[in-house]
Amino acid sequence: MSSPKLLQKQRGKEYETLFHRHPANPILSGKDWPYSINSVFNAGATLLPDGSTLLLCRVEDRRGLSHFCVARSVNGVDAWQIDREPTLRHEPDKFPEELWGIEDRASPTCRS
């Protein structure tokens, strides 16, 4: 989708707007999920070699615990295929910082 260059001024400098929200934003919500959840947050997106889009979504389950789940779309806008169960669940026995689930922020330890 092409659009004219948009410039924003901030503290006397002009910056080109590189990203725009899709008019149908949010493109995914809890009602789209194949299992019961409270909400879906902060998807990380990547374009795959075949041209499709993969979103890694942080999802809050009905207990308030977060996990990651993958959603894929051929065009990155609709017809999302969402994993039927969490892609990556929290493991508080191995990673104590995951007691309340997996969060999408910096952590003192790193999973490997």
All heavy atoms as an XYZ file, in Angstrom:
897
protein
N       0.850     -1.161      0.000
C       0.000      0.000      0.000
C       0.900      1.228      0.000
O       1.681      1.429      0.914
C      -0.903     -0.064      1.234
C      -1.721      1.167      1.445
S      -3.046      0.953      2.630
C      -2.172      0.679      4.147
N       0.806      2.050     -1.028
C       1.645      3.233     -1.072
C       0.859      4.429     -0.566
O      -0.353      4.491     -0.678
C       2.150      3.478     -2.487
O       1.060      3.740     -3.337
N       1.568      5.349      0.018
C       0.947      6.574      0.495
C       1.957      7.695      0.320
O       3.162      7.457      0.252
C       0.528      6.436      1.961
O       1.656      6.223      2.764
N       1.483      8.931      0.263
C       2.428     10.028      0.117
C       3.313     10.128      1.350
O       2.944      9.700      2.438
C       1.521     11.258     -0.014
C       0.225     10.850      0.565
C       0.115      9.373      0.368
N       4.498     10.675      1.134
C       5.412     10.867      2.256
C       4.768     11.812      3.259
O       4.265     12.868      2.900
C       6.714     11.505      1.779
C       7.826     10.580      1.582
C       9.091     11.375      1.327
C      10.214     10.434      1.027
N      11.457     11.118      0.742
N       4.754     11.411      4.506
C       4.249     12.271      5.566
C       5.424     12.701      6.419
O       6.252     11.887      6.810
C       3.226     11.520      6.430
C       1.970     11.063      5.722
C       1.103     10.249      6.665
C       1.185     12.251      5.207
N       5.497     13.957      6.677
C       6.576     14.467      7.509
C       5.987     14.973      8.817
O       4.927     15.590      8.835
C       7.333     15.594      6.801
C       8.043     15.203      5.511
C       8.715     16.426      4.902
C       9.088     14.143      5.759
N       6.659     14.675      9.893
C       6.248     15.167     11.202
C       7.349     16.058     11.730
O       8.530     15.805     11.514
C       6.027     14.009     12.166
C       4.912     13.095     11.770
C       4.733     11.976     12.773
O       5.476     11.857     13.727
N       3.724     11.173     12.552
N       6.947     17.096     12.415
C       7.929     17.989     13.021
C       8.014     17.683     14.509
O       7.003     17.483     15.168
C       7.542     19.446     12.817
C       7.750     19.909     11.400
C       7.599     21.388     11.283
C       7.920     21.797      9.860
N       7.942     23.224      9.691
N       9.236     17.575     14.989
C       9.467     17.343     16.403
C      10.712     18.127     16.784
O      11.784     17.899     16.230
C       9.656     15.852     16.688
C       9.848     15.542     18.144
C       9.982     14.048     18.381
O      10.002     13.253     17.459
N      10.075     13.680     19.620
N      10.538     19.059     17.692
C      11.649     19.889     18.157
C      12.423     20.519     16.998
O      13.648     20.477     16.942
C      12.584     19.096     19.043
C      11.930     18.639     20.323
C      12.928     18.005     21.233
N      12.239     17.544     22.432
C      12.581     16.508     23.138
N      13.636     15.799     22.791
N      11.916     16.164     24.209
N      11.671     21.046     16.037
C      12.302     21.759     14.947
C      12.869     20.885     13.833
O      13.417     21.388     12.869
N      12.750     19.577     13.951
C      13.259     18.676     12.911
C      12.090     17.972     12.240
O      11.063     17.731     12.856
C      14.200     17.627     13.508
C      15.461     18.216     14.097
C      16.355     17.116     14.629
C      17.610     17.707     15.241
N      18.492     16.670     15.760
N      12.268     17.632     10.966
C      11.236     16.890     10.244
C      11.628     15.422     10.132
O      12.791     15.102      9.888
C      11.042     17.464      8.836
C      10.360     18.802      8.819
C      10.042     19.276      7.417
O      10.507     18.660      6.441
O       9.322     20.275      7.299
N      10.658     14.542     10.321
C      10.879     13.102     10.227
C       9.827     12.500      9.311
O       8.655     12.841      9.388
C      10.765     12.442     11.606
C      11.815     12.900     12.572
C      11.569     13.940     13.460
C      13.066     12.296     12.598
C      12.542     14.368     14.351
C      14.046     12.715     13.477
C      13.779     13.751     14.349
O      14.744     14.174     15.220
N      10.250     11.601      8.456
C       9.328     10.886      7.589
C       8.588      9.832      8.398
O       9.179      9.131      9.208
C      10.109     10.207      6.460
C       9.224      9.463      5.490
C      10.012      8.781      4.387
O      11.234      9.036      4.272
O       9.407      7.996      3.662
N       7.278      9.717      8.197
C       6.490      8.676      8.842
C       6.723      7.375      8.084
O       6.426      7.280      6.896
C       4.995      9.029      8.846
O       4.831     10.260      9.556
C       4.170      7.934      9.516
N       7.288      6.386      8.765
C       7.637      5.129      8.112
C       6.556      4.064      8.241
O       6.435      3.185      7.396
C       8.950      4.599      8.694
C      10.154      5.521      8.520
C      11.360      4.931      9.240
C      10.454      5.750      7.055
N       5.785      4.099      9.325
C       4.786      3.068      9.580
C       3.431      3.725      9.808
O       3.345      4.791     10.400
C       5.154      2.232     10.812
C       6.476      1.545     10.669
C       7.624      2.080     11.225
C       6.579      0.359      9.960
C       8.847      1.453     11.092
C       7.796     -0.270      9.809
C       8.937      0.271     10.375
N       2.412      3.051      9.325
C       1.048      3.532      9.480
C       0.194      2.417     10.043
O       0.365      1.258      9.658
C       0.466      3.964      8.129
C       1.296      4.989      7.429
N       1.174      6.328      7.664
C       2.282      4.864      6.504
C       2.038      6.990      6.914
N       2.733      6.115      6.202
N      -0.741      2.748     10.909
C      -1.690      1.746     11.400
C      -2.624      1.343     10.260
O      -3.045      2.182      9.471
C      -2.529      2.291     12.547
C      -1.794      2.399     13.833
C      -2.770      2.794     14.934
N      -2.080      2.920     16.173
C      -1.973      1.938     17.075
N      -2.528      0.776     16.846
N      -1.330      2.135     18.191
N      -2.935      0.074     10.194
C      -3.895     -0.406      9.207
C      -5.274      0.135      9.592
O      -5.602      0.192     10.780
C      -3.895     -1.942      9.189
C      -4.685     -2.496      8.065
N      -6.045     -2.685      8.160
C      -4.327     -2.877      6.823
C      -6.485     -3.169      7.016
N      -5.460     -3.294      6.191
N      -6.100      0.523      8.636
C      -7.422      1.069      8.966
C      -8.291      0.110      9.784
O      -9.160      0.550     10.530
C      -8.066      1.339      7.600
C      -6.950      1.362      6.622
C      -5.836      0.538      7.197
N      -8.056     -1.197      9.664
C      -8.836     -2.181     10.420
C      -8.182     -2.526     11.749
O      -8.537     -3.519     12.365
C      -9.028     -3.442      9.591
N      -7.217     -1.735     12.189
C      -6.494     -1.997     13.434
C      -7.473     -2.024     14.605
O      -8.351     -1.175     14.678
C      -5.440     -0.899     13.642
C      -4.457     -1.259     14.704
O      -3.811     -2.277     14.625
N      -4.368     -0.430     15.712
N      -7.391     -2.957     15.549
C      -6.418     -4.053     15.553
C      -6.854     -5.164     14.608
O      -8.035     -5.455     14.493
C      -6.429     -4.540     17.003
C      -7.814     -4.256     17.473
C      -8.240     -2.992     16.745
N      -5.884     -5.783     13.946
C      -6.234     -6.834     12.992
C      -6.531     -8.158     13.682
O      -7.161     -9.023     13.103
C      -5.155     -7.010     11.908
C      -3.803     -7.321     12.512
C      -5.073     -5.781     11.028
C      -2.746     -7.678     11.484
N      -6.063     -8.326     14.925
C      -6.368     -9.523     15.718
C      -6.845     -9.095     17.103
O      -6.323     -8.143     17.684
C      -5.126    -10.401     15.880
C      -4.640    -11.137     14.646
C      -3.321    -11.840     14.934
C      -5.674    -12.129     14.161
N      -7.810     -9.818     17.629
C      -8.287     -9.586     18.991
C      -8.652    -10.928     19.606
O      -8.604    -11.967     18.946
C      -9.480     -8.636     18.990
O     -10.608     -9.255     18.411
N      -9.011    -10.916     20.862
C      -9.345    -12.152     21.570
C     -10.439    -12.964     20.900
O     -10.433    -14.196     20.954
N     -11.370    -12.301     20.226
C     -12.460    -13.033     19.562
C     -11.968    -13.889     18.397
O     -12.636    -14.818     17.979
C     -13.555    -12.079     19.093
C     -13.144    -11.148     17.991
C     -14.298    -10.259     17.553
C     -13.910     -9.225     16.562
N     -13.017     -9.616     15.486
N     -10.762    -13.598     17.885
C     -10.196    -14.363     16.776
C      -9.488    -15.634     17.227
O      -9.160    -16.478     16.396
C      -9.177    -13.498     16.010
C      -9.795    -12.234     15.456
O     -10.822    -12.341     14.760
O      -9.254    -11.146     15.735
N      -9.241    -15.753     18.531
C      -8.385    -16.833     19.027
C      -9.111    -18.171     19.046
O     -10.293    -18.235     19.358
C      -7.867    -16.480     20.420
C      -6.382    -16.459     20.420
C      -5.550    -17.320     21.059
C      -5.546    -15.556     19.706
N      -4.248    -17.002     20.777
C      -4.218    -15.932     19.950
C      -5.783    -14.490     18.858
C      -3.136    -15.270     19.385
C      -4.711    -13.820     18.307
C      -3.409    -14.221     18.581
N      -8.391    -19.256     18.736
C      -9.014    -20.583     18.697
C      -9.217    -21.196     20.083
O      -9.773    -22.287     20.192
C      -8.029    -21.418     17.869
C      -6.716    -20.748     18.050
C      -7.018    -19.281     18.225
N      -8.752    -20.526     21.126
C      -8.984    -20.981     22.504
C      -9.282    -19.755     23.356
O      -9.056    -18.610     22.943
C      -7.797    -21.797     23.038
C      -6.444    -21.147     22.927
C      -5.945    -20.341     23.945
C      -5.637    -21.339     21.806
C      -4.704    -19.747     23.856
C      -4.388    -20.752     21.703
C      -3.925    -19.951     22.726
O      -2.685    -19.359     22.629
N      -9.806    -19.976     24.521
C     -10.281    -18.893     25.378
C      -9.124    -18.077     25.963
O      -8.221    -18.632     26.590
C     -11.119    -19.501     26.504
O     -11.654    -18.487     27.305
N      -9.155    -16.754     25.737
C      -8.128    -15.853     26.266
C      -8.784    -14.566     26.757
O      -9.937    -14.274     26.421
C      -7.052    -15.509     25.213
C      -7.648    -14.706     24.054
C      -6.356    -16.759     24.722
C      -6.615    -14.098     23.113
N      -8.024    -13.801     27.540
C      -8.475    -12.465     27.933
C      -8.175    -11.456     26.836
O      -9.024    -10.659     26.464
C      -7.787    -12.000     29.218
C      -8.404    -12.593     30.450
O      -9.560    -12.974     30.462
N      -7.624    -12.693     31.498
N      -6.932    -11.467     26.353
C      -6.528    -10.445     25.403
C      -5.264    -10.857     24.657
O      -4.549    -11.757     25.085
C      -6.276     -9.132     26.146
O      -6.201     -8.059     25.256
N      -5.006    -10.156     23.571
C      -3.785    -10.360     22.790
C      -3.071     -9.012     22.691
O      -3.698     -7.983     22.508
C      -4.090    -10.958     21.397
C      -5.032    -10.092     20.607
C      -2.832    -11.214     20.611
N      -1.733     -9.034     22.874
C      -0.936     -7.813     22.954
C       0.268     -7.854     22.021
O       0.794     -8.912     21.717
C      -0.349     -7.640     24.369
C      -1.350     -7.607     25.457
C      -1.642     -8.763     26.167
C      -1.980     -6.430     25.799
C      -2.551     -8.739     27.204
C      -2.892     -6.393     26.828
C      -3.180     -7.549     27.537
N       0.788     -6.689     21.705
C       2.152     -6.447     21.240
C       2.725     -7.500     20.296
O       3.735     -8.104     20.600
C       3.096     -6.332     22.437
C       2.602     -5.342     23.456
O       1.856     -4.442     23.145
N       3.021     -5.528     24.688
N       2.101     -7.682     19.178
C       2.636     -8.664     18.230
C       3.943     -8.177     17.625
O       4.066     -7.022     17.232
C       1.617     -8.922     17.130
N       4.914     -9.061     17.559
C       6.131     -8.816     16.801
C       5.901     -9.408     15.426
O       5.407    -10.524     15.299
N       6.192     -8.669     14.375
C       5.887     -9.118     13.019
C       7.158     -9.327     12.212
O       8.144     -8.622     12.401
C       5.011     -8.089     12.315
N       7.085    -10.317     11.321
C       8.179    -10.516     10.366
C       7.598    -11.001      9.050
O       6.568    -11.688      9.022
C       9.231    -11.513     10.902
O      10.359    -11.510     10.045
C       8.682    -12.922     11.009
N       8.249    -10.609      7.988
C       7.879    -11.073      6.654
C       8.712    -12.311      6.359
O       9.938    -12.277      6.439
C       8.168     -9.964      5.636
C       7.606    -10.138      4.242
C       6.084    -10.249      4.271
C       8.018     -8.955      3.370
N       8.057    -13.411      6.041
C       8.743    -14.669      5.769
C       9.203    -14.727      4.310
O       8.701    -13.983      3.461
C       7.813    -15.837      6.095
C       7.388    -15.923      7.577
C       6.361    -17.025      7.761
C       8.587    -16.132      8.472
N      10.167    -15.605      3.994
C      10.686    -15.689      2.619
C       9.609    -15.924      1.558
O       9.759    -15.486      0.422
C      11.669    -16.862      2.679
C      12.118    -16.908      4.092
C      10.901    -16.490      4.900
N       8.511    -16.601      1.922
C       7.449    -16.853      0.943
C       6.512    -15.653      0.766
O       5.545    -15.718      0.023
C       6.652    -18.100      1.312
C       5.834    -17.946      2.587
O       5.874    -16.858      3.219
O       5.150    -18.916      2.964
N       6.793    -14.539      1.470
C       5.972    -13.336      1.355
C       4.853    -13.250      2.366
O       4.172    -12.234      2.452
N       4.634    -14.306      3.139
C       3.593    -14.273      4.160
C       4.112    -13.559      5.418
O       5.305    -13.313      5.566
C       3.118    -15.690      4.500
O       4.156    -16.432      5.096
N       3.189    -13.215      6.292
C       3.513    -12.510      7.527
C       3.323    -13.437      8.715
O       2.344    -14.182      8.775
C       2.602    -11.277      7.698
O       2.813    -10.405      6.584
C       2.894    -10.525      8.982
N       4.261    -13.390      9.648
C       4.163    -14.138     10.899
C       4.131    -13.129     12.033
O       4.951    -12.211     12.074
C       5.351    -15.072     11.072
C       5.335    -15.919     12.345
C       5.848    -17.314     12.044
C       6.145    -15.290     13.448
N       3.155    -13.267     12.928
C       3.074    -12.458     14.138
C       3.364    -13.348     15.335
O       2.816    -14.449     15.440
C       1.679    -11.860     14.325
C       1.163    -10.912     13.264
C      -0.233    -10.420     13.637
C       2.100     -9.741     13.073
N       4.230    -12.894     16.218
C       4.437    -13.553     17.498
C       3.707    -12.686     18.516
O       4.124    -11.561     18.804
C       5.920    -13.669     17.850
C       6.218    -14.374     19.164
C       5.708    -15.818     19.146
C       7.701    -14.336     19.456
N       2.582    -13.181     19.006
C       1.698    -12.412     19.869
C       1.872    -12.820     21.328
O       2.003    -14.008     21.621
C       0.241    -12.666     19.482
S      -0.116    -12.347     17.756
N       1.872    -11.815     22.208
C       1.794    -12.124     23.643
C       0.316    -12.183     23.982
O      -0.445    -11.281     23.666
C       2.487    -11.066     24.496
C       2.457    -11.447     25.981
C       3.304    -10.543     26.836
N       2.841     -9.177     26.888
C       1.966     -8.710     27.778
N       1.432     -9.505     28.691
N       1.619     -7.433     27.758
N      -0.078    -13.282     24.585
C      -1.481    -13.553     24.863
C      -1.658    -13.743     26.369
O      -0.863    -14.430     27.007
C      -1.930    -14.836     24.113
C      -3.364    -15.191     24.441
C      -1.741    -14.661     22.612
N      -2.707    -13.136     26.917
C      -3.035    -13.337     28.331
C      -4.190    -14.325     28.408
O      -5.252    -14.100     27.819
C      -3.428    -12.019     28.984
C      -3.724    -12.184     30.467
C      -4.209    -10.912     31.093
O      -5.431    -10.670     31.049
O      -3.366    -10.168     31.616
N      -3.971    -15.428     29.137
C      -5.029    -16.430     29.268
C      -6.037    -16.002     30.335
O      -5.905    -14.945     30.953
C      -4.455    -17.822     29.518
C      -3.778    -17.992     30.863
O      -4.018    -17.193     31.805
O      -2.985    -18.951     30.994
N      -7.045    -16.796     30.570
C      -8.120    -16.462     31.512
C      -7.643    -16.409     32.967
O      -8.310    -15.856     33.813
C      -9.276    -17.454     31.388
C      -9.989    -17.377     30.073
C     -10.780    -16.113     29.990
N     -11.594    -16.133     28.791
C     -12.275    -15.115     28.368
N     -12.255    -13.982     29.023
N     -12.974    -15.206     27.270
N      -6.453    -16.969     33.240
C      -5.889    -16.899     34.603
C      -5.055    -15.641     34.798
O      -4.597    -15.372     35.895
C      -5.016    -18.129     34.879
C      -5.756    -19.455     34.767
C      -4.783    -20.611     34.748
N      -3.937    -20.489     33.551
C      -2.848    -21.197     33.329
N      -2.425    -22.068     34.215
N      -2.152    -21.037     32.216
N      -4.816    -14.906     33.717
C      -3.983    -13.720     33.789
C      -2.524    -14.000     33.488
O      -1.677    -13.124     33.664
N      -2.198    -15.222     33.048
C      -0.825    -15.603     32.721
C      -0.568    -15.400     31.231
O      -1.412    -15.705     30.396
C      -0.568    -17.069     33.085
C      -0.775    -17.433     34.550
C      -0.607    -18.933     34.758
C       0.179    -16.656     35.435
N       0.626    -14.908     30.911
C       0.973    -14.636     29.514
C       1.771    -15.771     28.883
O       2.565    -16.416     29.555
C       1.805    -13.355     29.425
O       1.052    -12.247     29.828
N       1.548    -15.955     27.608
C       2.332    -16.887     26.793
C       2.437    -16.288     25.388
O       1.818    -15.273     25.097
C       1.674    -18.276     26.759
C       0.301    -18.270     26.170
N      -0.840    -18.087     26.928
C      -0.131    -18.416     24.892
C      -1.911    -18.138     26.145
N      -1.498    -18.325     24.901
N       3.230    -16.927     24.544
C       3.348    -16.482     23.154
C       2.590    -17.443     22.247
O       2.545    -18.653     22.493
C       4.806    -16.424     22.705
C       5.579    -15.295     23.312
C       6.746    -15.531     23.992
C       5.147    -13.982     23.186
C       7.477    -14.498     24.547
C       5.867    -12.939     23.741
C       7.030    -13.196     24.419
N       2.013    -16.881     21.194
C       1.295    -17.676     20.207
C       1.572    -17.084     18.831
O       1.659    -15.869     18.669
C      -0.202    -17.654     20.501
S      -1.139    -18.805     19.471
N       1.710    -17.957     17.837
C       2.018    -17.538     16.465
C       0.730    -17.452     15.645
O      -0.135    -18.320     15.723
C       3.012    -18.524     15.816
C       3.130    -18.299     14.322
C       4.377    -18.403     16.479
N       0.655    -16.380     14.845
C      -0.417    -16.204     13.866
C       0.255    -15.932     12.515
O       1.254    -15.223     12.443
C      -1.317    -15.039     14.253
N      -0.300    -16.509     11.445
C       0.269    -16.356     10.103
C      -0.822    -15.909      9.124
O      -1.968    -16.336      9.243
C       0.830    -17.690      9.618
C       1.996    -18.215     10.414
C       2.351    -19.653      9.973
N       3.455    -20.186     10.724
C       3.337    -20.801     11.908
N       2.166    -20.948     12.472
N       4.411    -21.259     12.526
N      -0.416    -15.088      8.158
C      -1.347    -14.633      7.133
C      -0.593    -14.505      5.810
O       0.549    -14.052      5.784
C      -1.934    -13.274      7.510
O      -2.637    -12.696      6.433
N      -1.245    -14.876      4.724
C      -0.625    -14.767      3.406
C      -0.395    -13.300      3.054
O       0.637    -12.939      2.504
C      -1.494    -15.463      2.326
C      -0.972    -15.185      0.938
C      -1.532    -16.953      2.589
N      -1.355    -12.431      3.393
C      -1.230    -11.021      3.008
C      -0.930    -10.084      4.178
O      -0.789     -8.880      3.984
C      -2.481    -10.546      2.265
C      -3.724    -10.579      3.132
O      -3.667    -10.750      4.341
N      -4.868    -10.420      2.497
N      -0.867    -10.600      5.397
C      -0.563     -9.778      6.564
C      -1.706     -8.909      7.042
O      -1.520     -8.059      7.905
N      -2.902     -9.152      6.511
C      -4.053     -8.324      6.872
C      -5.225     -9.162      7.386
O      -5.854     -8.819      8.375
C      -4.513     -7.469      5.664
C      -5.779     -6.686      5.993
C      -3.401     -6.526      5.226
N      -5.501    -10.279      6.709
C      -6.662    -11.079      7.109
C      -6.379    -12.561      6.865
O      -5.256    -12.935      6.522
C      -7.926    -10.626      6.373
C      -7.790    -10.676      4.853
O      -6.883    -11.366      4.334
O      -8.601    -10.029      4.179
N      -7.401    -13.390      7.063
C      -7.285    -14.842      6.911
C      -6.146    -15.393      7.773
O      -5.368    -16.243      7.336
C      -7.112    -15.238      5.449
N      -6.066    -14.944      9.015
C      -5.006    -15.365      9.938
C      -5.195    -16.810     10.364
O      -6.309    -17.232     10.673
C      -4.991    -14.464     11.165
C      -4.516    -13.094     10.838
C      -5.288    -12.007     10.542
C      -3.161    -12.679     10.712
N      -4.488    -10.948     10.244
C      -3.180    -11.317     10.339
C      -1.939    -13.319     10.871
C      -2.018    -10.584     10.136
C      -0.783    -12.578     10.672
C      -0.829    -11.229     10.306
N      -4.121    -17.561     10.348
C      -4.082    -18.925     10.857
C      -3.341    -18.863     12.190
O      -2.144    -18.586     12.221
C      -3.361    -19.858      9.884
C      -4.011    -19.942      8.518
C      -5.400    -20.542      8.602
O      -5.613    -21.570      9.237
N      -6.360    -19.890      7.971
N      -4.062    -19.086     13.274
C      -3.502    -18.960     14.625
C      -3.270    -20.348     15.185
O      -4.141    -21.229     15.067
C      -4.463    -18.157     15.518
C      -4.706    -16.769     14.901
C      -3.914    -18.044     16.936
C      -5.832    -15.991     15.539
N      -2.085    -20.563     15.780
C      -1.797    -21.871     16.386
C      -2.935    -22.265     17.330
O      -3.466    -21.433     18.059
C      -0.466    -21.832     17.144
C       0.742    -21.876     16.219
O       0.562    -21.938     14.981
O       1.869    -21.837     16.743
N      -3.307    -23.545     17.307
C      -4.463    -24.042     18.060
C      -4.222    -24.073     19.574
O      -5.150    -24.250     20.349
C      -4.849    -25.447     17.597
C      -5.032    -25.604     16.117
C      -6.292    -25.111     15.463
N      -7.544    -25.418     16.093
C      -8.595    -24.593     16.011
N      -8.519    -23.464     15.366
N      -9.729    -24.911     16.574
N      -2.970    -23.920     19.985
C      -2.623    -23.868     21.408
C      -1.405    -22.972     21.552
O      -0.787    -22.606     20.552
C      -2.346    -25.267     21.954
C      -1.249    -26.008     21.244
C      -1.114    -27.431     21.761
O      -2.136    -28.117     21.875
O       0.028    -27.823     22.045
N      -1.058    -22.560     22.766
C       0.109    -21.684     22.937
C       1.357    -22.254     22.267
O       1.640    -23.446     22.356
C       0.279    -21.616     24.450
C      -1.097    -21.836     24.985
C      -1.719    -22.850     24.051
N       2.102    -21.394     21.590
C       3.331    -21.788     20.914
C       4.474    -21.924     21.915
O       5.295    -22.837     21.817
C       3.694    -20.743     19.837
O       2.556    -20.538     18.996
C       4.881    -21.185     19.007
N       4.523    -21.019     22.888
C       5.556    -21.033     23.924
C       4.895    -20.667     25.250
O       4.418    -19.550     25.425
C       6.677    -20.038     23.584
C       7.858    -19.986     24.540
C       8.578    -21.333     24.610
C       8.828    -18.887     24.118
N       4.843    -21.645     26.158
C       4.222    -21.445     27.473
C       5.276    -21.048     28.496
O       6.452    -21.326     28.329
C       3.568    -22.736     27.953
C       2.457    -23.239     27.068
C       1.976    -24.602     27.571
N       1.123    -25.258     26.624
C      -0.207    -25.174     26.636
N      -0.806    -24.460     27.556
N      -0.922    -25.801     25.733
N       4.810    -20.428     29.575
C       5.735    -20.068     30.652
C       6.191    -21.333     31.382
O       5.480    -22.337     31.426
C       5.093    -19.066     31.605
C       4.062    -19.637     32.527
N       2.853    -20.143     32.096
C       4.075    -19.786     33.857
C       2.170    -20.578     33.137
N       2.879    -20.362     34.219
N       7.419    -21.285     31.890
C       8.004    -22.408     32.629
C       8.620    -21.867     33.928
O       9.839    -21.749     34.037
C       9.070    -23.104     31.791
C       8.547    -23.744     30.517
C       9.656    -24.438     29.755
O      10.099    -25.515     30.213
O      10.085    -23.897     28.720
N       7.797    -21.546     34.915
C       8.330    -20.944     36.144
C       9.275    -21.858     36.927
O      10.111    -21.360     37.685
C       7.084    -20.590     36.945
C       6.009    -21.455     36.399
C       6.352    -21.704     34.957
N       9.193    -23.180     36.734
C      10.126    -24.082     37.417
C      11.550    -23.890     36.896
O      12.511    -23.996     37.654
C       9.711    -25.543     37.239
C       8.397    -25.857     37.943
O       8.001    -25.086     38.848
O       7.769    -26.864     37.581
N      11.694    -23.620     35.595
C      13.005    -23.398     34.997
C      13.403    -21.920     35.019
O      14.582    -21.590     35.084
C      13.009    -23.871     33.540
C      12.898    -25.355     33.353
C      12.954    -25.676     31.872
C      12.773    -27.151     31.613
N      12.738    -27.433     30.166
N      12.415    -21.048     34.880
C      12.654    -19.608     34.782
C      11.759    -18.906     35.795
O      10.614    -18.561     35.487
C      12.354    -19.116     33.360
C      13.097    -19.881     32.299
C      12.474    -20.897     31.594
C      14.427    -19.592     32.023
C      13.150    -21.609     30.618
C      15.116    -20.299     31.053
C      14.487    -21.312     30.357
N      12.258    -18.681     37.022
C      11.430    -18.097     38.082
C      10.809    -16.749     37.704
O       9.736    -16.415     38.206
C      12.397    -17.936     39.255
C      13.543    -18.827     38.953
C      13.609    -18.982     37.468
N      11.452    -15.998     36.825
C      10.892    -14.706     36.410
C       9.613    -14.874     35.599
O       8.895    -13.906     35.341
C      11.926    -13.880     35.627
C      12.302    -14.432     34.282
C      13.414    -15.480     34.316
O      13.771    -15.985     35.388
O      13.922    -15.805     33.236
N       9.297    -16.098     35.193
C       8.076    -16.357     34.442
C       6.920    -16.801     35.331
O       5.939    -17.352     34.855
C       8.338    -17.412     33.365
C       9.284    -16.946     32.286
C       9.543    -17.996     31.219
O       9.035    -19.129     31.307
O      10.277    -17.676     30.277
N       7.006    -16.510     36.610
C       5.956    -16.918     37.552
C       4.571    -16.481     37.084
O       3.604    -17.223     37.196
C       6.246    -16.358     38.948
C       5.252    -16.729     40.034
C       5.239    -18.244     40.250
C       5.600    -16.019     41.328
N       4.461    -15.290     36.551
C       3.176    -14.771     36.082
C       3.044    -14.862     34.568
O       2.178    -14.236     33.981
C       2.973    -13.337     36.567
C       2.877    -13.293     38.040
C       3.824    -12.860     38.919
C       1.788    -13.759     38.829
N       3.383    -13.013     40.206
C       2.127    -13.573     40.188
C       0.545    -14.330     38.539
C       1.293    -13.917     41.232
C      -0.302    -14.670     39.584
C       0.081    -14.470     40.905
N       3.910    -15.626     33.941
C       3.836    -15.801     32.496
C       5.039    -15.198     31.808
O       5.935    -14.646     32.440
N       5.050    -15.306     30.489
C       6.132    -14.769     29.678
C       5.753    -13.350     29.276
O       4.686    -13.121     28.711
C       6.350    -15.621     28.412
C       6.729    -17.049     28.800
C       7.419    -14.994     27.533
C       6.817    -17.981     27.619
N       6.629    -12.426     29.562
C       6.392    -11.031     29.203
C       7.319    -10.650     28.065
O       8.384    -11.229     27.895
C       6.636    -10.121     30.413
C       5.717    -10.419     31.584
C       4.258    -10.122     31.296
O       3.976     -9.160     30.545
O       3.395    -10.841     31.813
N       6.929     -9.657     27.299
C       7.732     -9.223     26.154
C       8.558     -7.991     26.520
O       8.453     -6.942     25.942
C       6.858     -8.951     24.946
C       5.739     -7.971     25.258
O       5.497     -7.673     26.437
O       5.102     -7.502     24.313
N       9.394     -8.176     27.516
C      10.305     -7.117     27.921
C      11.643     -7.732     28.270
O      11.755     -8.952     28.393
C       9.765     -6.331     29.100
C       9.614     -7.143     30.378
C       8.960     -6.309     31.446
N       8.808     -6.778     32.755
C       8.633     -7.990     33.228
N       8.646     -9.006     32.437
N       8.472     -8.246     34.495
N      12.633     -6.904     28.433
C      13.989     -7.396     28.764
C      13.948     -8.145     30.090
O      13.225     -7.794     31.004
C      14.946     -6.231     28.837
N      14.717     -9.177     30.169
C      14.772    -10.028     31.348
C      16.234    -10.271     31.715
O      17.099    -10.302     30.835
C      14.077    -11.358     31.031
O      14.305    -12.292     32.045
N      16.538    -10.476     33.019
C      17.925    -10.706     33.389
C      18.473    -12.033     32.863
O      19.666    -12.209     32.743
C      17.906    -10.692     34.913
C      16.482    -10.934     35.292
C      15.644    -10.425     34.156
N      17.599    -12.970     32.538
C      18.042    -14.232     31.962
C      17.456    -14.392     30.578
O      16.513    -13.712     30.217
C      17.601    -15.433     32.844
O      16.188    -15.441     32.905
C      18.204    -15.346     34.225
N      18.006    -15.284     29.825
C      17.551    -15.491     28.455
C      17.315    -16.967     28.232
O      18.140    -17.786     28.580
C      18.617    -14.952     27.491
S      18.119    -15.036     25.785
N      16.148    -17.296     27.663
C      15.867    -18.695     27.345
C      16.774    -19.151     26.231
O      17.068    -18.409     25.312
C      14.421    -18.851     26.879
C      13.449    -18.870     27.988
C      12.101    -19.151     27.404
N      11.403    -20.004     28.335
C      10.260    -20.585     28.081
N       9.694    -20.414     26.944
N       9.686    -21.344     28.971
N      17.185    -20.419     26.288
C      17.955    -20.962     25.172
C      17.448    -22.336     24.818
O      16.670    -22.905     25.477
C      19.425    -21.016     25.523
O      19.628    -21.723     26.718
